[in-house]
């Protein structure tokens, strides 16, 4: 079944209102009930690769890229299994490849509909950098995070707010969109608390 999403222009107009309502500065996810280790799948871009190495989890060996690749590859990444917990993120590559916000929303929903898990979490896209030549500026990251939050609310997927955490710890930042080892360890610890590990 196709899900109707607002067109790009409408989502962009809604972005300031969503920010006022707390879109980009959501409260931290409360700790989940304690879960046994294992049966955790992490999906996402190079930021995920950075923090997931500090977790006991399965993950694709490659950078998952944008949501277009996610739609094509989600069945391969999940292996047709039912997982206890799946943590995912898409955004930085969608911005770089100019995936329109309405398509980004549709792709996120389709990816989620192909995940079989007891619990699914979406990590907000971590902050962009000023004058990023790939388009991953703070303003663009804000727009895509707002769109993702809207989708996750519709799909009843909990959000892990890595954006706010990383924004509060600029000592972790590298000049590009990546993070120091200390930063990735900090992001991983936040994910662990959020999912109850």
C-alpha positions in Angstrom: 0.0 0.0 0.0 1.3 3.4 -1.0 1.5 6.0 1.8 0.8 9.6 0.9 3.4 12.1 2.2 3.3 15.9 1.9 5.2 17.2 -1.1 8.7 18.6 -0.7 7.6 22.2 -0.6 5.0 21.6 2.2 7.5 19.7 4.4 10.0 22.6 3.9 7.4 25.1 5.0 6.5 22.9 8.0 10.2 22.7 9.1 10.2 25.9 11.2 6.9 24.9 12.9 8.3 21.4 13.6 11.4 23.0 15.1 9.3 25.1 17.4 7.4 22.0 18.4 10.6 20.3 19.4 11.4 18.5 16.2 15.2 18.8 16.3 15.6 19.0 20.1 13.6 16.1 21.4 14.1 14.8 24.8 16.4 11.8 25.2 14.9 8.4 24.7 14.3 6.9 28.2 16.2 3.7 28.8 14.4 0.7 27.5 13.8 -2.4 29.7 17.0 -4.4 29.9 17.5 -6.6 26.9 19.8 -9.6 26.6 22.9 -8.9 24.4 22.8 -10.1 20.8 20.2 -10.2 18.1 20.9 -6.5 17.4 21.2 -5.2 13.8 22.6 -1.8 13.1 22.0 -0.2 9.6 23.3 3.1 8.4 26.1 5.2 7.0 29.7 5.8 8.0 28.5 7.4 11.3 26.9 4.1 12.1 30.0 2.2 11.2 31.9 4.4 13.7 29.7 3.9 16.7 28.5 0.3 16.0 32.0 -1.0 16.5 31.5 -0.4 20.2 28.4 -2.5 20.3 27.9 -6.3 20.1 25.8 -6.2 17.0 25.5 -7.4 13.4 25.8 -4.9 10.6 26.3 -4.6 6.9 30.0 -4.4 6.1 29.5 -1.6 3.7 28.2 2.0 4.1 24.4 1.7 3.5 24.3 5.0 1.7 21.0 6.7 0.9 17.4 5.5 1.3 17.2 4.5 -2.4 19.9 2.0 -1.7 18.1 1.1 1.5 14.9 0.2 -0.4 17.0 -2.0 -2.8 19.1 -3.7 0.0 17.0 -3.9 3.1 16.0 -7.6 2.6 19.7 -8.5 2.1 20.8 -6.6 5.2 18.1 -8.2 7.4 18.6 -11.6 5.9 14.9 -12.4 6.1 15.3 -12.8 9.9 13.1 -11.5 12.7 15.4 -9.4 14.9 15.0 -8.5 18.6 16.2 -4.9 17.9 17.1 -3.0 14.7 18.7 0.5 14.9 18.9 2.4 11.6 19.8 5.8 10.1 19.6 7.4 6.7 20.1 11.1 5.9 23.6 12.3 5.1 23.7 10.5 1.8 20.2 11.5 0.9 21.2 15.1 1.3 24.4 14.6 -0.7 22.4 12.9 -3.6 19.6 15.4 -3.5 16.9 12.8 -2.7 13.8 15.0 -2.4 12.2 15.1 1.0 8.9 13.5 -0.1 10.8 10.6 -1.7 13.0 10.3 1.4 9.8 10.0 3.5 8.4 7.3 1.2 11.7 5.4 1.2 12.0 5.5 5.0 8.5 4.1 5.4 9.2 1.3 2.8 12.4 0.4 4.6 10.6 0.2 7.9 7.8 -1.9 6.5 10.5 -4.5 5.4 12.1 -4.8 8.8 10.8 -7.6 11.1 11.8 -6.8 14.6 10.4 -6.6 18.2 11.8 -3.0 18.4 12.9 -0.6 15.7 14.8 2.6 16.5 15.8 5.5 14.2 18.9 7.6 14.9 18.6 11.2 13.9 21.2 12.4 11.4 24.1 13.9 13.2 24.9 17.6 12.6 26.1 18.9 9.3 29.0 21.3 8.9 28.9 24.9 7.6 29.8 25.3 3.9 30.0 21.5 3.4 30.7 21.0 -0.3 28.5 17.9 -0.3 25.4 19.9 0.8 25.4 18.4 4.3 24.9 21.8 6.0 23.1 22.3 9.3 20.1 23.7 7.5 19.7 20.6 5.3 20.3 18.2 8.1 17.5 20.0 10.1 15.1 19.6 7.2 15.8 15.8 6.7 15.7 15.2 10.5 12.3 16.9 10.6 11.0 14.8 7.8 12.4 11.6 9.4 10.7 12.5 12.7 7.4 12.9 11.0 7.7 9.5 9.4 8.8 7.8 12.6 5.8 9.3 14.4 3.5 7.8 11.7 5.2 4.5 11.8 5.5 4.3 15.7 9.3 4.0 15.6 11.2 5.4 18.6 13.9 8.0 17.9 17.4 8.0 19.4 18.4 11.7 19.2 22.1 11.5 18.1 21.8 14.9 16.5 21.3 16.7 19.9 24.0 14.6 21.6 26.6 15.3 18.9 25.7 19.0 18.8 26.3 19.3 22.5 29.8 17.7 22.2 31.6 19.7 19.5 34.9 18.5 20.9 34.1 15.2 19.2 33.7 16.8 15.8 36.1 16.3 12.9 36.2 19.0 10.1 34.0 16.8 7.9 30.8 15.1 9.2 32.7 12.4 11.1 33.8 12.1 14.7 36.8 11.2 16.9 37.1 7.8 18.5 35.9 9.4 21.8 32.9 10.8 19.9 31.9 7.4 18.4 32.3 5.8 21.8 30.0 8.5 23.3 27.4 7.9 20.5 27.6 4.2 21.1 27.0 4.5 24.8 24.0 6.7 24.2 22.6 4.1 21.8 23.2 1.3 24.3 21.3 3.1 27.0 18.4 3.9 24.7 18.0 0.2 23.6 18.6 -1.2 27.1 22.0 -2.8 26.7 
